[in-house]
Amino acid sequence: SMILLRKSYFDLQTLAERTTSLLASLTYNILADRGDLMVATVDDLEGRKYLLASFHGEENRHATVPLLAALHELATSGGYRLIFGLDADTYAIGGREDPASAGATHRMSVKEFASSFGAKGYTSCWGDWPDAASHTTFSTRTHMQAQLHRVNKAALAAGVPEGFGSDKHLKDYILFGKDAFTVLNSAKDNTGTHHFYNRLMYPSSRFPSD
């Protein structure tokens, strides 16, 4: 994870890395990889204080909600404005909402996540209750990968929310306090040309990110 700051807006002399201290406040190790999280505090040139965080959630880690709670506590106690960009590893239907998904009870739905951040006074770049059908990831196995029985044909993969080897869900968010910021515009891009095509799988040669 990384955080980029505009030099003309932030006072970089106030920048402090807070990842280690935040992780120490948690009751267990939430990270699959140390590079999945970055946390920093910084002031802008008008003296307003920010808590900035970038996080990549991993399946089975159950990390998103406890991490948000820890960030919320730090932001509240320190008087910071929280801006939190993350892959929350959320799904259109969570494990608790789908009796047939006995092996996927760890999955958190978009609705569950929205309820969690909303209860703490936050909203997202997709609003208070994001549309779970508005996916930000659409990856699938190809015939170039192992386990051919899991391969998705493009037509099939584009027509279903999720199948063997495919992942088509809303997972990416920017969270912030409702009383701190107002969204002017939100957009998605899976082409590298400021356009989003709903049936296009990625990563691709033109958009190497999922």
C-alpha positions in Angstrom: 0.0 0.0 0.0 1.1 3.6 -0.6 -0.2 7.1 0.1 0.5 10.0 -2.2 0.3 13.6 -0.9 0.1 16.9 -2.8 3.0 19.1 -1.7 1.0 22.2 -2.4 -1.8 21.2 0.1 0.0 19.3 2.9 2.7 20.4 5.3 5.1 17.5 4.8 7.1 18.5 7.9 4.2 17.3 10.0 4.1 13.9 8.3 4.4 10.9 10.6 4.2 7.2 9.9 1.7 5.5 12.2 1.4 1.9 10.8 3.5 0.2 13.5 1.8 1.9 16.5 -1.7 1.2 15.0 -0.9 -2.5 14.5 0.4 -2.7 18.1 -3.0 -1.5 19.4 -4.8 -4.5 17.8 -5.4 -7.8 19.6 -4.1 -10.0 16.8 -2.1 -9.7 13.6 -4.6 -8.7 10.9 -2.2 -8.6 8.0 -1.3 -11.4 5.5 1.6 -9.2 4.4 3.2 -6.2 6.1 2.9 -4.2 2.9 -0.9 -4.5 3.0 -1.3 -1.5 5.3 0.1 2.1 5.5 -1.1 4.6 8.1 0.1 8.2 8.4 -0.9 11.5 10.1 -0.3 14.9 8.5 -1.5 18.5 8.7 -2.6 20.6 5.8 -1.2 24.1 5.3 -4.1 25.5 7.2 -3.3 23.3 10.3 -6.1 20.8 9.9 -5.1 17.3 11.0 -5.6 14.2 8.9 -5.3 10.5 9.5 -4.6 8.7 6.1 -4.7 5.0 5.6 -4.3 2.6 2.7 -5.2 -1.1 3.1 -5.5 -4.2 1.0 -7.8 -6.8 2.6 -7.2 -10.5 2.2 -9.8 -13.2 2.1 -10.1 -15.1 5.4 -8.3 -12.5 7.5 -11.4 -10.8 8.9 -9.4 -7.6 9.1 -11.5 -4.9 7.6 -13.9 -4.2 10.5 -11.3 -4.3 13.4 -8.9 -2.1 11.4 -11.7 0.4 10.8 -12.4 0.4 14.5 -8.8 1.0 15.4 -8.5 3.9 12.9 -11.7 5.4 14.1 -10.4 5.3 17.7 -7.2 7.0 16.7 -8.9 9.6 14.6 -11.4 10.4 17.4 -8.8 10.6 20.2 -6.4 12.7 18.1 -8.8 15.0 16.4 -7.9 13.8 12.9 -10.0 13.7 9.8 -9.9 10.1 8.5 -9.5 9.3 4.8 -9.3 5.6 4.3 -8.7 4.0 0.9 -9.1 0.2 0.9 -9.9 -3.1 -0.7 -12.4 -4.2 1.8 -12.8 -7.7 0.4 -16.6 -7.4 0.3 -19.1 -9.4 -1.7 -22.5 -8.9 -3.2 -23.9 -11.6 -0.8 -22.1 -12.3 2.4 -21.6 -15.7 4.0 -24.2 -15.0 6.7 -26.8 -14.0 4.0 -26.4 -17.2 1.9 -27.3 -20.5 3.6 -25.8 -22.4 0.6 -22.3 -20.9 1.1 -21.3 -23.0 4.1 -17.7 -22.8 3.1 -17.7 -19.0 2.7 -19.1 -17.8 6.0 -16.1 -15.5 6.3 -17.3 -13.4 3.4 -18.6 -9.9 4.4 -21.3 -8.4 2.2 -21.3 -4.8 0.9 -24.4 -4.2 3.1 -22.7 -5.5 6.2 -19.7 -3.2 5.6 -21.8 -0.2 4.9 -23.6 -0.8 8.2 -20.3 -1.0 10.0 -18.8 2.2 8.6 -22.1 4.1 8.8 -22.5 3.3 12.5 -19.2 5.2 13.1 -20.2 8.3 11.2 -18.5 7.5 7.9 -19.6 7.4 4.3 -17.9 6.2 1.2 -17.1 7.5 -2.3 -20.1 5.3 -3.4 -22.5 6.8 -0.8 -23.9 5.6 2.5 -25.3 2.4 1.0 -23.2 1.4 -2.1 -24.8 -0.6 -4.9 -23.4 -4.1 -4.5 -23.9 -4.7 -8.3 -21.6 -1.9 -9.2 -18.4 -4.0 -9.1 -14.8 -2.7 -8.9 -13.2 -6.1 -9.6 -13.9 -8.6 -12.4 -11.1 -11.1 -12.7 -11.3 -14.7 -14.0 -9.2 -17.7 -14.8 -8.1 -18.1 -18.4 -7.0 -21.0 -20.5 -3.4 -19.9 -19.9 -3.7 -20.8 -16.2 -3.8 -24.2 -14.4 -6.9 -26.1 -13.4 -8.7 -25.9 -16.7 -12.0 -27.1 -15.1 -12.2 -23.7 -13.5 -11.8 -21.7 -16.6 -14.6 -19.3 -17.5 -15.5 -18.5 -21.0 -15.7 -14.8 -21.6 -19.4 -14.9 -22.5 -20.3 -16.8 -19.4 -18.1 -14.8 -17.1 -19.6 -11.5 -18.3 -23.1 -12.8 -17.8 -23.0 -14.0 -14.2 -21.9 -12.2 -10.9 -19.5 -15.0 -10.0 -18.6 -18.4 -11.1 -15.8 -20.9 -10.8 -12.6 -18.9 -10.8 -14.2 -15.5 -11.3 -14.4 -12.6 -8.9 -16.9 -9.8 -9.7 -17.7 -7.7 -6.7 -17.6 -4.2 -5.2 -14.5 -4.3 -3.1 -12.8 -0.9 -3.3 -13.8 2.1 -1.3 -12.7 5.5 0.0 -14.1 6.2 3.5 -14.3 9.6 5.2 -16.4 11.4 7.8 -19.8 12.5 6.7 -19.3 15.9 8.5 -15.8 16.4 7.0 -16.2 16.0 3.2 -18.7 16.0 0.4 -18.5 13.9 -2.7 -18.6 16.0 -5.9 -18.1 13.1 -8.3 -17.1 9.4 -8.2 -16.0 7.4 -11.2 -14.5 4.0 -12.2 -12.0 3.2 -14.9 -11.1 -0.3 -16.2 -9.5 0.8 -19.5 -6.9 3.4 -18.6 -8.9 6.0 -20.7 -11.3 7.2 -18.0 -14.0 4.8 -19.1 -15.6 1.8 -17.4 -17.2 -1.1 -19.3 -19.4 -3.3 -17.1 -18.7 -6.5 -19.1 -15.0 -6.1 -19.4 -12.8 -8.4 -17.4 -9.5 -7.1 -16.0 -6.6 -7.0 -15.5 -5.8 -6.8 -19.1 -2.8 -5.7 -21.3 -4.2 -2.2 -21.2 -5.3 -2.1 -17.6 -2.9 -4.2 -15.5 -4.8 -4.1 -12.2 -7.7 -6.0 -10.7 
